[in-house]
């Protein structure tokens, strides 16, 4: 290891303090460190973003300090890169930032000693076509969500799989998720938990009008197409809960598996099943 990049959650003193503490820790081990605050401003609302985080191309791996939201924004900036990433949880639930603040030094020492594995997590590529022209393109690690604004009525979404008609979802919206994203909005909407290294695409309708419209798991090779009806109002596409665009009548959304996958660093002490039990409080009275 010669060069490591640390990205820390902005406007949080705990993250800033830990970032520079780890910078000193790495530098004492003769490792060059690039340390910077996350520039993501997705809280400003839905928009098509072109802003980029500058992650040096020679970084051996990236350490993310924050919650899952910070991790997702960094993963978005690595969408065309094979740089590995590891997350330290300073947030809430933390399915992606799997290492705790208390154990991070020991876990990172294992990484420096080569005692780790690379776990590949599939991503989705989302494209919005309007009148024959692509107006939006984004990779996602968790999910793409089509849903309505607070004052909009139920939305009618014509959905095809590999150019074959599936159904018209009449619902509050539709979630298209990866296995990694199965424990995010998909889980809240009644979708299944899928092991994160599985290769699958999950379709979960949000509050469907027809109760027999249940979640469906598709192969990762599938192409999902969703067509907007001729009259819609206040319908938006949101990618990983952070970026997206407003949708118009007759827009067509195409979702496929993206390349390359995200490369997540896993140390021997990190167990996904234990994370599930802990985060979801399984077996607790």
N, C-alpha and C positions, 0 to 999 in steps of 0.2 A: 504494500500500500504506500503510495507516494503523495496522493492528493485527494482530500476529502472535502466535500461541500456540505455545510450546515445551513439549513433553511429553518428559520424560527418564526413562530406566530407573531405578527405585528401587534403593537399596542398592548403587549402583555409583559410585565416586568419579569415575571418568573421565567418566561421563555428566553428573554434577553440575557438574564443572568446565567441560565444554564448553557446557552449557546457559547458565551465567552469562557465559561468554565471548561466546557468540552474542547474549545479551541486551544486553550492552554494545555489541556490534558493530552491532546493529539500532538501538539508541537513538541512537548517533552519527549515524545516517542519518535521525533524526527520526521513527522508527517506534515506536509504543507496543507493549510486549511483556508478555504474560502468561506467566509461567514457573512450571511446577509439575511435581512428581514424579508418575509414573504410580502410581495407587492400586490397580491390578489385583492381586488376590490369588488368581489362578486356580490357583496351585500348591497351594492348600489342599485340592484334590480336587474331585470331581464334585459340583456342586450347581446349583440354579437361582439365579442371582444377580440382584439388583435394584440393586446398588451402581452409582452413576453418577459418571463423571469430568466435572467442570464445565469445559466448553470454551465460552468466551464466544461468543454468537451472532454478534457483529460481527467475528469473526476473519476476516481475508482468507485466511489459510491456516494450517495446522498443521505444525510441524516436529517429527518424532519422532526422538529420539536413543536408539538401542538396537539390538536385533536384530529379527528378524522376529516374535518373540513379542510384543515391546512394540508393534510396528506393528499386529499383529492385534488386540490389546486396545484400542488407540486407535480402530481402524476400527470395532470393535463399538460404541463409545460414539458414533460418528458415523453410526450406521445409518440414522437418519431425517433426516440433514443432507446438504447439497450442498457443504459446506466442503471445499476441496481440501487435500491432504496430501502431504508429501514426507518421505522417510526417510533418515537418516544412519546408516550401518551401524557399530555398535560391538560387534556380536555375531559369529556364526560364518558360516554359509553366505550369508545375506543376499540372497534373491531379491526381497524387498519393499523393504528399506532399501538402495536402489541406490547412494547416494552414499557415498564413503569419508570418513573423518575428515579425511584430508589435503586433500581437494579441496572440502570443504563450503563454505568461504568463497567460492570462485570460482563454484561452482554456484549458491549463494544470490544472489550478485550478479547472475547472469544472470536469475534469477527477478525480482528487483527491477527489472531493466531491461526486463522483458517478453519476454525471449527464452526462452520455454518453451511447451510444449503441455500440454493437459489430456487424459489418457488415461483413458477410462472402463473400469472393471473390474466385471464383473457379480458380483452376490452371490446367495446362495440364502437363502430364507426357510424355516425348519424349524419344523414344528408337530407336537406330540405330542398325540394325542387318546386319552382314557381314559374309557370308558363314556359316550361322547357329550359329554365336556367337555374343553376344551383345558387341559392342565396345564403346557405348556412351549411357548415361542415364542422364536425367536432367529434373527437373520440371521447368515450366515457369509460370509467372504471366501475362505477356502480350501476347507473341507470339513466334512461331517457324517459321523461314523463310528459305525457300530453294531458293537460287538464284545463279546466275552465276557471275563469275569474269568479269572484264572490257573487256577482249579479247575473252570471250566465246561466242558461238552462242546461239540461242534460245534453250531452254531445253525442252525435252519431258518427262512429268511426268505422269506415269500411276497411277491413283488414285482409291482406293476402299473405300467404306463405309460399315462397318460390313461385310467385305469379299465379298461384291457385287460390281461389276465394276461400277464406276461412269463415268469416261472419261479419255482421255489422254489430259492433259493440255499442249499445246504448247505455251510457254510464257517465259518471262524473269525470272519467278520464281513463287512461291506460298507461301502465308501467311496463317498460321493456327493460329487463334487468339481466345483469351477469350473475354468475354464482357468488362472486364477491359482494354484489349488491343485494343478494337475497336477504340479508339481515338488515337492510336499510328500509326504505319506504315500502318495498315489496312485502316485508314481514308485517308491517303495520296494516297493510291492506289485505291481509289474509293469505298471502302467497307462501310457497314452501321455502324452507331453508335448504339450500343446495351446497354441498361441500365446495369450498372456494376454488379448488384446483380442477373441478369438473369442467367439461367443455359443453356448455348448454346456454340457451337463451330462454328466459322466463317471461311469459306474457301474463300479466295480472290486471284484470279490469278493476277500476276503483268504483265501489258501490254500484254494481251493474243493475240496470232496471230488470233484466231477466236473471233470476237467481241461478239458472242452470249455466250461465256464463262463468265458468270456473277458470282458475289459473291453468296454464298449459306450459309444459317444458318442451322446448324444441332443440334439435341438434344444433351445434355451433356452426354448421355449414349452411343453415337456413338463411334466407333473405326475408326480412319482415317489411311489408309495405303497408302504410296507413294513409288513407286518402281523406282529406277534409271535405265535408259536405258543401253544397253550394251557398249556404247561408250560415255563417258562424259569427260569434261575437265573443271577444275576450277569451280566446283560446290561445294557450302558450305552450311552447316546448321548452322544457328545462332539462339541462344535462348536468348530472351529478349534483343537482340542487343549487348550482352556482351560475351557470351561463345558459343562454338560450336565445329564443327569438319569438316574436308574436307570429301567429299563423293566420293565413287568409284563406278564403274560399278556394277550393280545388288544389290547395297545396298538397304535395305528396312527400311523405317522409319515408326514406329507405334506410333500414338498419341492417348492418352485416357485422361479422366478426372483424375486428381491426388487427393489424399487425404493426409493430411487434407487440407481444404481450408485455405487461409490466413485470419486471424482475424484482421480486420481493425477497430480501435477505431474512432467513429464518435460522435462529440459533437453536441448539438442541433442547434448551429449557422452555421454548415456546410451543405450547400444545393447543391447537385450535379447539379441540373438544373441551379442554379445561376453560378456554376463553368463553365458549358457549355457556358452559355451566355457570361460570362466574358472572358474566354480563347479563344473562337471562334469568339468573337466580333459580336454576333448576335444582330440585331436591331440597330446597330450603323451606322451612316451616314459616 
